[in-house]
Structures are given as structure tokens and as C-alpha cells.
Amino acid sequence: MADSKESLSVTDNRTGETYEVPIEQGTVKAMAFRDMKVDEDDFGLMTYDPAFTNTANCRSTITYIDGENGVLEHRGYTIEDLCEHATYLEVAYLLIYGELPKQDELDEWVHEITIHTFVHENLKEFLGGFRYDAHPMGMLQSSVGALSTFYPGAKNIDDDRERFLATIRLIAKMPTLAAFAYRHNLGLPYNYPDNDLSYPGNFLSMMFKMTEAKYEPDPRLEKALDVLWILHADHEQNCSTAAVRAVGSSEVDPYSAVAAGVAALYGPLHGGANEAVLKMLDRIETVENIPDFLQGVKDRKERLMGFGHRVYKNYDPRARVIKKNVEEVLEVTGKSPKLEIATELEKHALDDDYFTERKLYPNVDFYSGLIYEALSLPTDMFTVMFAIPRTSGWMSQWLEMVKDEETKIARPRQIYTGERARDFVPIADR
């Protein structure tokens, strides 16, 4: 019998039986309830949790979130420290390997990623087959999935070398595929990677280089993009990460598993929130309209986008960091009327008990769209910009899952509520 101080006593009132369910790390195993039956033929109790709002699907050492206190840590390092002192590729190394790299390790890591940024010419032809107005996220999803056909060895998921190569290739090639999708949408020729540039600088070059012999990215834009990518690198078991783990549990290759993550991120409830924030700011139009808009929110006639979060019940720590970078980007690109509206909207909302009592604080999406818009990116590209850094998180989660002895193929249960034992009626008699 479990220690009574570290267990849950459950009495089944149908039978009068009492069960002791062990509590480990603040959780109970759902399978423990299967022992609770009314007779031997009974299947046993199941737990019902739509959207997994209170169900842990894995044990992980990658990302820690304390939503009540607004804490986000990767491998024990706070997001604030990582954004201030590290580069995105350092954070990617941390997520993958569990420790920050030494200088020689970082040099080798950056080198490996840099020399894998090019994609096969056949993949360019594949992308060229999309309509001129194809959504960049749809193109990214398809091209990431297509990588599995270029690297069939990735199916050997128990091979350390293949896992390493897949990790490097995905982190290296995701910006290239994203930039190609952007250029395709504009009818512009694709720019090849420039391996003399930094990871974010190379991306800016592939996106925006025109006729100049050498693209020189503004260091302030490079820094802002790098910080933004750190903020989006991983965020525990969100929809897309859960998708990567669920699909990956079938032992499919990592390219296909990550394509599932891209597909989940494509959904407006996951990756499209910052676009919704810009639309809201457009609708508000001026600072003077903010009080009427917030009253409309209270009257349930308007929606306050970019506030509140499933996990955070406090100020999203990523939002604090990104707000500083918005101002730096606008020093390069010029002032944005939307930033003034966003800043005033935040002040008004945080001074209003209606919103603070409901724990509605700005999240990362509230400000990230302003940076993307300042970079002259179309809103269709916003989610693609999210997918680039999240790739390192998806791969760290996939690698952890592959090595986890508790991993089994994902197969949720259901509660059947339909008809039973119906007689078949011939079509002429229906």
C-alpha cells in the first residue's frame, strides 16, 4: 500500500471499495483507475480530459513553466538571462544537449548548421509547383514533410548519427525553406544562403536581398530577430509540440514528425494570434478609441487579443523581453502608430480591475506581430517566423521522446456516446 501521505484515497461508492493511488511528482497515473471496477467484466474507470487541460503526457527536463508567477526556464536557465546573454543557436544547443556549449562546442555547432543551410535543387522545383499565391505556411509544411524523401536514412531513429544529422538539417534548412516560400509568394527569385552571415543575418539576406552584390543586415535587426527566436524556441507541451510527440511516437522519421508540428502551428488558435493582435489594433485606429474598445470587451462585443494565456496567469515573461526589442526595431524601420496604441492599450488594461482580476496580462503575441510588420512581412509569414525557432524545441522534444523508455505509440481513449446494436436496413427500405 502506498504511503498515506503520498497517495490519494479513492472510495468507489458503487462498490464501497477504497483504493490507494500513489502520488508521484504531484501526479497520479490514469491507469491506476482501471482497477476500479463493479465486476470482473467491467473495463474499469477512465479519466476524461478534453484538450488535455490537466493531463501530463510525458516527463521532460527541457522547459519549466510556472504560470502563476510568470516563470519560463529552459534546462533551468531563465528566459530573461538567455535573451540577454545567449544567441539563438546557443539556446538551440542547450535545448538539444541539456547544457550550454563551451566555445569550441558552439563553434562546431554553428559550423555544422551553417554548412547544411542549402537545400537540394529538386526541392526548389517542388516549391516552384505551388500557385503564385500559395500560403507560405502550407508550402513550409509540405516542404518539411518532403525532406523525409531526400533523407531516407532518417527512418533509422535508433541511429545516433542519423538523429544528429536530422537535428542539424532541420534547424539549418528551416530558414531557407521559409525564405523560399516568402520569395515565391512575391514572384521573386530565390536567394541562396550566405554562409558568411550569422544565422538571423543569413535569413534576412535570403528574404530581402535584391540586386546588391552582398546583403549587409542591420545588426539591430539581427539582434531583435535572434531574441525573438529565443523567445519562441520551446514552450513545453503546447499543441504543436504535442503533435510532434504524438506523431513521432509511431516511430516515423523526424522530418514527418516536425511537419506535423508545422501543421498544428498553422492553425489560427496556435500560431496566428499575433496576426489577430494587429487586426485588433487596426480596428481600434487611435489611442482615443481605447476606452470605448475596452468597454466593448467588457460588454462581450469585442475580443482583447494578445492578452491571457492557457498557462500563464501572470505577465508572460516573454512579453516583457520582446517589448524592448520592438522599440529597437522601430529605430531602424521607423515609428509605428500601432506601437503607441498597443502601449496605451496595455496601460489601460493593466489599470483596470476587470482585466487584472481575470488575470488577463499581455502575452508574447501582443508585441511580436509589431516586429514582423516593421520588417514589412505580410501577415501570412508571421506563423512561418514562429516555426523557424520552434524547430529546435520540436527536435529536443522528439529526441527526448525517442530515448524515453516510457514512450508508447499515442492512442487516446474515447467515451462512446453513439447508437448500439442497430439492425441493418436495405437501401430500398430506408
N, C-alpha and C positions, 0 to 999 in steps of 0.2 A: 504493500500500500504506500502511496506517495506521502511525503511529509505534509501534514495537515496545513502547515504554514506556507507551503509552496504548492498548493493544489486547490482545485475547485471541487466542492462537494455539490453534486447534482442529484436531486431526487426526481425520479420519473413517476409522476402522480398516476400514470396509467397502471403501473405495476407495484408501486410502493418501493421499488428498488432504489438504493442510493449508490452512486458511483463517485469514485475519487479520480479526478482528471489532473494529471501533473501540469504545473505551470512552469514553463521554461522561457527565460528572457521575455517575460511579460506576455507570453502567448500560450494557447492550448492547441493541440493538434486536432484538426477537424475529424480525423479518423477515429479518435477516441470515442466519438459519439455513435459510431457504428455499432458499438457493443450494447447500446441501449435499445432493446427490442421488447415487444409484447409477447413474442413467442419465437421459437427456433426458425420458423419460416419467414419471419419479418426481416426485411433488408437492413434495418437499423436506421437511426436518425442521420439526416444530412443537415449541413448548415446552408442557409440561403443568404447570399450576399451579392445582389445585383451590382455590377460595376466594381466589385472587389473593394468596396469602400472601407472595409475593416478586416481584410484578409491578406496575410503575407504569403507571397508565392515563392519566396526564396530567402536564404540567408545571404547577406552581402557585406563586404568590407570596403565597398567603393565610396559610396556617398551617404552622408548622415544629414538628416534634416530635422530640426526642432521647430515645427511650425508655430508653436505658441510663442516662442521667443525670437523668431526670425533668424535662425541659425542655419547656415549651409556650409558643410565641410566636405572636402574630398580627401579621403585617406587621412583624415584628422587635421588637415590644414584648412583654415577659414577661407572663404571665397574672397574676403577683403584682402588678406595677405597675398593670395595667389595673384589677384588682379594687379596689386601694387608692385610685386617683386618678380613675378614669373612671366614667361611668354606662353602663348597658347600651346606650342609644341612641347614645352616643359610640362605643362599640365596634362597634355595628352600622354606623355611618357609616364607621369605619375599615376594616371588612371589605369594604364595598361600594366605597369610593373609594380605598382604599390609604393614606390619610393621616388623622391625627386632625383633626377640624374646628376652625377658628377660631370665635370666639364667634358671629359673625354667621352663619356656615355652620351651626353647631349650632342656633341659634335657628330658622333657616329649616327645617332638617331636622325638628326636633321639631314645628314648626308643621304641616308637611306631613303628618306621621304622625298628629298629633292630629286634624286635620280629616277624616281618612279612616278613623276608627275605627268609624263606623256601617256597618251592612250593609243591603242592600235588604230591605224588608219581606217580599218574596216568599221570601227566604232563611229568614226566621223561620218562615214557613208550611212550608217544606221541612223544617226541623228538627222542627217540630211533628208531622210524619208518622211519626217514629220511635216505636217502642214505648217505653213509660214506663221500661223497664229497659235500654234500648239502651246499649251500651258507649260512653262518651264519645269514645274514640279512633276507633271506627267512624264516629261522627257527624262528627268532625273531618275524617277522611279524605274522606268523602262531600261535606261542605260546601265544603272547599277545592277539590275537583275541580269542584264546581258553579259556583264563581266564574268558571270559564272561559266559561260560558254567559252570565254577566252582563256580561262584558267581552270581547266577540269580537275587539276590536281588538288584544288581546294576541297574536293569531296572527302579527302583523307583528313578528317578533322582531328584524328588522333596523332597526326604527324606534327611535331613541334615546328619544323621548318615551314610547312605549309600554313600553319596558323600565323606564324610571324610574317610571312610574305603577304597573306591576305590582309593582315592588320596594316602593314606598310602601304600596300597598294590602295586600300580604301581611303585611308587618311590622305594619301598623296593625290589620288585621282579625283576625289570628290570635288575640289575646287575647279579642276579642269572641266569636268562634266557640267558643273553648274555654269561656268563662264560660257561654254559652248552653247548651252541651252539659251542663255541670255542673248548671245550674238545671233543665233538662229532666229530668234523672235524678232530681231531688228533687221534681219536680212543682211547682216554684215558678215564678212569672212571671219573664220575662227582665228584667234591668236594662239600660237603655241606657247607653252610655258617658258619663262625666262628664269633659268636656274641660277642666275647671278643675284636675284632678288630674294627677299625674305618670303616666308610663307604667305602672309597677308599682302605683301607688296606684289608678289607674283600674281596673286588673284586679281588685284586691281589692274595690273597690266593686261592680263587676259581679257578682262572686262572692257577696259576703256582705251586701250592703245589704238590709235588711228594711223596716221601716216608718219609719225615721228620714228626715227631710227631706234631710239631707246626710250622706253617709258620710265619716267622718274616719279615714283609715288611720293606724295607729301607725307613726311614722317608722322605728322599728327593724325592723318587718316589711317596710316598703318597701325599706329598705337591704338586708336579707338576701335578699329576692327579686331585687333588682337584681343583687347579686353572684352569686347562683345562676344567673341568666340569662347573665351574662358568662361564667361557667364552662362553660355548655352551648352557647355561641353557635356554635362551629365546632370540629371535631376531625379535620381532614384527610379522607382518603378512607375513611371508615367505610361501613358497609352502606347507610345511608340516603342519604348524600352521593353514593356511587357510583350508587345508584338514580336520584337526580335527574339526574346527568350522563348516565347510560345512556339514560334515557327522553328527556331533553332533547336528546340527540344526534339524535333523529328530527326535530328542529325543531318539536316540539309547543309549545304555549303554556306559559309558566312556571307557571301555576296547576296544570295537569295534571302537570308535572314535579315540582312540590313535593308534590302529592297522592301521587305515587309514593314520595317520601321519607317522608311520614307513614305510608304503608302498611308500608314497611320498618321504621320505628321501632316500629310496632305489635307486631312480633314480640318474644317474651319474651327472646330472646338479645341483643336490642339495647336496647330501651327499658324492659324490665321488670326489670332487675337490682336496682334499689333496692327494689322490692316483695319480691323474693326475700330481700333482707337483713332486712327487717322480719319476715318469716315465720321466718327462722333465729333472730333474737333472741327471738321469741315462744317458739320451741321450747326455747331454752336456759333461759328463765324467770328464772334468778337468777345472780348473779356466782359463787356457789359451784359451779355446774354447768359453768363454763367449762373447767376442766381435763379433765373427762370428755368434753366435747364435742370438744375439740381432739384428744384421743386417738382419738375416733371418726373424726375426719377422717384421721388418720394410718393408721387401720385400714381406710380407704375405706368406712366405714359412714355417714359424714356428709359434707356438702359445705360448704366455707367460702366463703360468698357475699360479694361485695364486696371480695375480695382477688384480686390478679393482674389482668393486662390483656394483650390481644394485642400492644399496642405498648409499654407501659411495663414495664421490667424493674427499676424502682426505684419509690420512693414517688411516686404520682400527684400532681403539683404541685397539682391542683385539690382533692385531698382535704385538703391542709394548709390551704388557704384556707377551705374550706367548714366545717371543724371549728370554727373560731372563730365562724362565723355561727350554727351550731346553738345554741351557748350563749346568744347574744344573743336568738334567737327564743324560747328557753325562759324567758328573763327575762320575756317578755310572756305567754306561753301557760301557763307553769307547768312544773315539773320533769318529766322523763320517765325512768321506770325503765329504759327501753331505752337511753338515752344512757349510763347507768352501766355497763350490760352491754357496750355497744359499746366504750366507752373501755377497760374492763378486758380485753375480748377482744383489742383491738388490742395492748395492752401484752404480754399473754401470748404472742401470736403473734410479735411482733417480738423477743421474748426467746428464741424457740425456733429453734435452727439448722435444724430440719426445714423451717420455712416461709421463713426468710431465704435458705437455700441454694437454694431453688426460686424465689427472687425473688417471693415472694407478699407484696406490700405492699397496704395499703388503696387502693382507687380511689375516684373521685368518688361512685359509687353507695353506698358504705358509709355515708355520712353524709347524703346528700341526702334519702333517704326519711324520716329523722327530722324534717327541717324540714317536709316535706309533711304528715306525720302530726300534727305540732304545730299546723299550720294547720287541723286537722280535715278534711283532704281524704281522701276514700275512695281506696283503692289504685288503683281504675280510673282515677283522674285523674292518677296520677303520670307516666305517659308523655305525657299531654297537656301537662303542665307542662314537659316536655323539648322538645316540638315548638314551643312558643311562641318561645323564644330561638333554637333551631336554624334557624328560618326565615331569619334574617339570614345565617347560614352557607350554607344551601342556595342562597339567591339570589346571594350573592357567588360561589359556585362555578358557578352556572348562567351568570351574566354573564361570568365568565372563560372558560367553555367556549364560549359563543356567539361571543366575539371571537377565539378561538384558531384560527389558520389550519390547525393540525394536526387539528382536530376532524373526525371522520367518524362516521357512524352506528355505534353499538356493535354488533358482530357477532362474538362469541367463536367460536372453532373448537371442534370436538369430536373425540374419538377414538372412532370407531365400533367397537363390540365385538359387534354382533349378527350374525344369520344373513345369508347372501348367496345370491342366485340360486336361490330355492326355487320349486318348481313349484306352481301354484295347484291346490287340490283342491276340487271342487264340494262344496257343503254337505251333500249326501246321502251323500258318501263319507268325510266326516271322522270 
